[in-house]
Amino acid sequence: MKTVRPKTIVFAVQAIERLVGGAGKRVLVSGCDSGIGLRLAQRLHEAGYRVLAGCLSTDSEGARQLSKLRDRQHPVQVLQLDVTSDRSVQRALVQGRVHDEGLCGLVNNAGVCVLGEFEWMTLEQVERTMAVNLLGTMRLTKACLPYIRQSKG
């Protein structure tokens, strides 16, 4: 697993506090299987936020770690979330009770990266990157935006 610099996470938590407000607010973070998403979900939980952690696989190491965070009134809720699928996004919002309990913030962290020269990349790799990094971000934002607006997040 890549090392995530603590300053990156501290900055992100401070930005969320400025934009969303204080502890107790519900925040959805995508891409929590590892790296920045995992660390951010952990820190938001420590800061008292009600975290909905979107993981591509609920069997991932990150999902298992987050499922154990029950030291506060509101445990982290791990949701299976594939941002490339409308059905998965809608299922995650239902499972996270977003329709009933609202949502104050969204962190679009899910992403993929193919390392290497562009000319070496296959069309399938480029399409997958666009599907996750661009269209996935748009899909999840579009699905969450009405709830964020309703909560004045």
C-alpha positions as CSV (number, residue, x, y, z in Angstrom):
1,M,0.0,0.0,0.0
2,K,1.2,3.5,-0.8
3,T,2.1,5.8,2.1
4,V,-0.3,8.7,2.5
5,R,1.3,11.9,3.8
6,P,-0.4,13.0,7.0
7,K,-0.5,16.6,5.9
8,T,-2.6,15.7,2.9
9,I,-5.3,14.2,5.1
10,V,-5.2,17.0,7.7
11,F,-5.7,19.5,4.9
12,A,-8.6,17.5,3.5
13,V,-10.3,17.2,6.9
14,Q,-9.9,21.0,7.5
15,A,-11.3,21.7,4.1
16,I,-14.3,19.5,4.8
17,E,-14.9,21.2,8.2
18,R,-14.9,24.6,6.4
19,L,-17.3,23.4,3.7
20,V,-19.6,21.0,5.5
21,G,-19.5,22.0,9.1
22,G,-18.7,20.1,12.2
23,A,-18.9,16.7,13.7
24,G,-22.0,14.6,13.3
25,K,-22.5,15.5,9.6
26,R,-22.8,12.7,7.1
27,V,-20.1,12.5,4.5
28,L,-19.7,10.0,1.6
29,V,-16.1,9.2,0.6
30,S,-15.6,7.1,-2.5
31,G,-12.4,5.0,-3.1
32,C,-11.9,3.9,0.5
33,D,-10.3,0.5,-0.3
34,S,-6.9,2.0,0.2
35,G,-4.7,5.1,0.2
36,I,-6.1,8.6,0.6
37,G,-9.7,7.4,0.7
38,L,-9.1,4.9,3.5
39,R,-7.1,7.4,5.6
40,L,-9.5,10.2,5.0
41,A,-12.5,8.1,6.1
42,Q,-10.5,7.1,9.2
43,R,-9.7,10.7,10.1
44,L,-13.2,11.9,9.4
45,H,-14.5,9.3,11.8
46,E,-12.0,10.3,14.4
47,A,-13.2,13.9,14.0
48,G,-16.8,12.8,14.7
49,Y,-18.2,12.7,11.2
50,R,-20.7,10.1,10.2
51,V,-18.8,8.4,7.4
52,L,-20.2,6.5,4.5
53,A,-17.2,4.7,3.0
54,G,-17.6,3.6,-0.6
55,C,-15.4,0.6,-1.4
56,L,-15.2,-1.2,-4.7
57,S,-14.9,-4.4,-2.7
58,T,-16.4,-4.8,0.8
59,D,-13.8,-7.6,1.2
60,S,-10.8,-5.3,0.7
61,E,-8.4,-4.6,3.5
62,G,-9.6,-1.0,3.7
63,A,-13.2,-2.1,4.0
64,R,-12.3,-4.5,6.8
65,Q,-10.4,-1.9,8.7
66,L,-13.2,0.6,8.3
67,S,-15.8,-1.9,9.4
68,K,-14.0,-2.2,12.7
69,L,-14.3,1.5,13.5
70,R,-17.1,1.4,16.1
71,D,-15.5,3.5,18.9
72,R,-18.0,6.3,18.5
73,Q,-21.8,6.6,18.5
74,H,-21.9,6.3,14.7
75,P,-19.7,3.6,13.2
76,V,-18.3,3.9,9.7
77,Q,-20.8,2.5,7.3
78,V,-18.9,0.6,4.5
79,L,-20.8,0.5,1.2
80,Q,-20.1,-1.5,-1.9
81,L,-19.6,1.3,-4.5
82,D,-18.6,1.0,-8.2
83,V,-18.7,4.5,-9.6
84,T,-18.9,3.1,-13.1
85,S,-22.3,1.6,-12.5
86,D,-25.6,3.6,-12.0
87,R,-27.1,0.6,-10.3
88,S,-24.2,0.4,-7.8
89,V,-24.4,4.1,-7.0
90,Q,-28.1,4.0,-6.4
91,R,-27.8,0.8,-4.3
92,A,-25.1,2.5,-2.2
93,L,-27.3,5.5,-1.6
94,V,-30.2,3.3,-0.5
95,Q,-27.9,1.2,1.7
96,G,-26.4,4.4,3.2
97,R,-30.0,5.7,3.9
98,V,-29.1,8.9,2.1
99,H,-32.7,9.3,1.1
100,D,-33.8,9.3,4.7
101,E,-30.9,10.8,6.7
102,G,-29.4,13.1,4.1
103,L,-25.9,13.8,3.1
104,C,-23.8,16.9,3.8
105,G,-20.6,16.2,1.8
106,L,-19.1,14.1,-0.9
107,V,-15.4,13.3,-1.5
108,N,-14.9,11.9,-5.0
109,N,-11.7,10.0,-4.3
110,A,-12.3,6.8,-6.4
111,G,-9.8,6.7,-9.3
112,V,-7.5,4.6,-11.3
113,C,-4.1,5.3,-12.9
114,V,-2.2,3.5,-15.6
115,L,1.5,4.2,-15.3
116,G,3.5,4.4,-18.5
117,E,3.7,6.3,-21.7
118,F,0.4,7.3,-23.2
119,E,1.3,5.8,-26.6
120,W,1.8,2.4,-24.8
121,M,-1.7,2.5,-23.3
122,T,-4.4,0.4,-24.9
123,L,-7.7,1.9,-25.8
124,E,-9.3,-0.2,-23.1
125,Q,-7.0,1.3,-20.5
126,V,-7.9,4.8,-21.6
127,E,-11.6,4.0,-21.6
128,R,-11.4,2.4,-18.1
129,T,-9.5,5.5,-16.8
130,M,-12.2,7.8,-18.3
131,A,-15.0,5.7,-17.0
132,V,-13.8,5.8,-13.4
133,N,-12.0,9.2,-13.1
134,L,-14.3,11.3,-15.2
135,L,-17.7,9.7,-15.7
136,G,-17.7,8.0,-12.3
137,T,-17.1,11.3,-10.6
138,M,-19.9,12.9,-12.6
139,R,-22.2,10.0,-11.9
140,L,-21.7,10.0,-8.2
141,T,-21.9,13.8,-7.9
142,K,-25.1,13.9,-9.9
143,A,-26.7,11.2,-7.7
144,C,-25.6,12.9,-4.5
145,L,-26.1,16.6,-5.3
146,P,-29.9,16.8,-4.5
147,Y,-29.2,15.4,-1.0
148,I,-26.3,17.7,-0.4
149,R,-28.4,20.7,-1.4
150,Q,-31.3,19.5,0.7
151,S,-29.0,19.3,3.7
152,K,-27.4,22.6,2.8
153,G,-24.0,20.9,2.7
